Amino acid sequence: MMDMSSEENNLRDSIAALESRYHMTTDTIEKMLGFREGTLLRYLAGEDNLDRKEAGNLFMFCEILLDGMTAVDNDERLRAVLDHLVELLGMTYQTLSIFSNVAEHEIKDFRESKKPLSSEMKYRLAVKSYYLLLTIVQNQE
């Protein structure tokens, strides 16, 4: 069995926290990160190391789920998704409006924190934005 650094212990603790707090299995975590089957079980048992990329991806994944889920409210999270779609991908408010059936000015005002959206409008916008991001991710694989 190999010696474990404090970073490795922290990573193992984070995996344990995901399992206990969110009831995520190592199998689910592996699938979400694109790891080979059994990678985390071997790592947790001290039988294998993660390469730098795997360790980095796992660290960020744990940080996002353990800290990020509660650190940012849902409105800010939706604004961040909209920022990504508009600023980084060049999607127009018109396109978002057509997909979500929410008026362009409503989306723009919400994104700029000028005006809240109703729960129904946020739901429609969030679901369609998520679907757009999922489509983008799938096409980049």
C-alpha positions as CSV (number, residue, x, y, z in Angstrom):
1,M,0.0,0.0,0.0
2,M,1.3,3.5,-0.9
3,D,1.8,6.4,1.4
4,M,-1.0,8.9,1.1
5,S,-0.3,12.6,0.9
6,S,-2.7,15.1,2.6
7,E,-4.0,16.0,-0.9
8,E,-4.9,12.4,-1.5
9,N,-6.5,12.1,1.9
10,N,-8.5,15.3,1.2
11,L,-9.6,13.8,-2.1
12,R,-10.6,10.5,-0.5
13,D,-12.5,12.5,2.2
14,S,-14.3,14.5,-0.6
15,I,-15.3,11.3,-2.4
16,A,-16.6,10.0,1.0
17,A,-18.6,13.2,1.4
18,L,-20.2,12.9,-2.0
19,E,-21.2,9.3,-1.1
20,S,-22.6,10.3,2.3
21,R,-24.1,13.7,1.5
22,Y,-25.5,13.1,-2.0
23,H,-25.6,9.2,-2.0
24,M,-23.4,9.2,-5.1
25,T,-21.7,5.9,-5.9
26,T,-18.2,5.6,-7.1
27,D,-19.7,4.2,-10.3
28,T,-21.8,7.3,-10.9
29,I,-18.8,9.6,-10.2
30,E,-16.6,7.6,-12.6
31,K,-19.3,7.9,-15.3
32,M,-19.7,11.6,-14.8
33,L,-16.0,12.2,-15.0
34,G,-15.4,9.7,-17.9
35,F,-13.1,7.5,-15.8
36,R,-12.6,3.8,-16.6
37,E,-14.7,1.4,-14.5
38,G,-13.1,0.6,-11.2
39,T,-10.7,3.5,-11.2
40,L,-12.0,5.1,-8.1
41,L,-12.4,1.8,-6.2
42,R,-8.8,1.0,-6.9
43,Y,-7.7,4.5,-5.9
44,L,-9.7,4.4,-2.7
45,A,-8.3,1.0,-1.8
46,G,-4.8,2.4,-2.3
47,E,-4.1,0.0,-5.2
48,D,-3.7,2.6,-7.9
49,N,-3.0,6.3,-8.3
50,L,-4.9,8.8,-10.4
51,D,-2.9,10.6,-13.1
52,R,-2.7,14.4,-12.8
53,K,-5.5,15.1,-15.1
54,E,-7.8,12.6,-13.4
55,A,-6.9,14.0,-9.9
56,G,-7.4,17.5,-11.1
57,N,-10.8,16.7,-12.7
58,L,-11.9,14.8,-9.6
59,F,-10.8,17.7,-7.3
60,M,-12.7,20.3,-9.3
61,F,-15.8,18.0,-9.5
62,C,-15.8,17.5,-5.7
63,E,-15.3,21.3,-5.1
64,I,-18.2,22.1,-7.4
65,L,-20.6,19.6,-5.9
66,L,-19.6,19.9,-2.2
67,D,-19.1,23.7,-2.1
68,G,-20.6,25.2,-5.2
69,M,-24.1,23.7,-4.9
70,T,-24.8,25.7,-1.8
71,A,-22.5,28.7,-2.3
72,V,-24.5,30.1,-5.2
73,D,-28.2,30.6,-5.3
74,N,-30.2,29.3,-8.2
75,D,-30.8,32.7,-9.8
76,E,-27.1,33.4,-9.9
77,R,-26.4,30.0,-11.3
78,L,-28.9,30.5,-14.1
79,R,-27.4,33.9,-14.8
80,A,-24.0,32.2,-15.1
81,V,-25.4,29.8,-17.6
82,L,-27.0,32.6,-19.6
83,D,-23.6,34.5,-19.5
84,H,-21.9,31.4,-20.9
85,L,-24.5,31.1,-23.7
86,V,-24.5,34.8,-24.6
87,E,-21.0,35.9,-24.0
88,L,-18.9,32.8,-24.7
89,L,-21.0,31.2,-27.4
90,G,-22.6,34.2,-29.0
91,M,-26.2,33.1,-28.5
92,T,-28.7,35.9,-28.9
93,Y,-31.5,36.8,-26.6
94,Q,-33.8,36.2,-29.6
95,T,-32.6,32.6,-29.8
96,L,-33.0,32.0,-26.1
97,S,-36.4,33.6,-26.2
98,I,-37.6,31.3,-29.1
99,F,-36.3,28.2,-27.3
100,S,-37.7,29.1,-23.9
101,N,-40.8,31.0,-24.8
102,V,-39.7,33.9,-22.5
103,A,-39.6,37.4,-23.9
104,E,-36.2,38.7,-24.9
105,H,-36.4,41.8,-22.7
106,E,-37.3,39.5,-19.7
107,I,-34.2,37.4,-20.3
108,K,-32.0,40.4,-20.7
109,D,-33.4,42.2,-17.6
110,F,-33.0,39.0,-15.5
111,R,-29.5,38.4,-16.7
112,E,-28.5,42.0,-15.9
113,S,-30.1,41.6,-12.4
114,K,-32.6,44.4,-13.2
115,K,-35.8,42.4,-12.8
116,P,-36.7,39.0,-11.3
117,L,-38.4,36.3,-13.4
118,S,-41.4,34.3,-12.3
119,S,-40.7,30.8,-11.2
120,E,-42.4,29.5,-14.4
121,M,-40.2,31.6,-16.6
122,K,-37.1,30.7,-14.7
123,Y,-38.0,27.0,-15.1
124,R,-38.6,27.3,-18.8
125,L,-35.4,29.2,-19.3
126,A,-33.3,26.9,-17.1
127,V,-34.6,23.7,-18.8
128,K,-34.0,25.0,-22.3
129,S,-30.6,26.5,-21.3
130,Y,-29.5,23.2,-19.8
131,Y,-30.6,21.4,-22.9
132,L,-28.6,23.8,-25.1
133,L,-25.5,23.3,-23.0
134,L,-26.0,19.5,-23.0
135,T,-26.3,19.6,-26.8
136,I,-23.1,21.6,-27.0
137,V,-21.2,19.2,-24.7
138,Q,-22.4,16.1,-26.6
139,N,-21.2,17.6,-29.9
140,Q,-17.8,18.4,-28.5
141,E,-17.1,14.8,-27.4
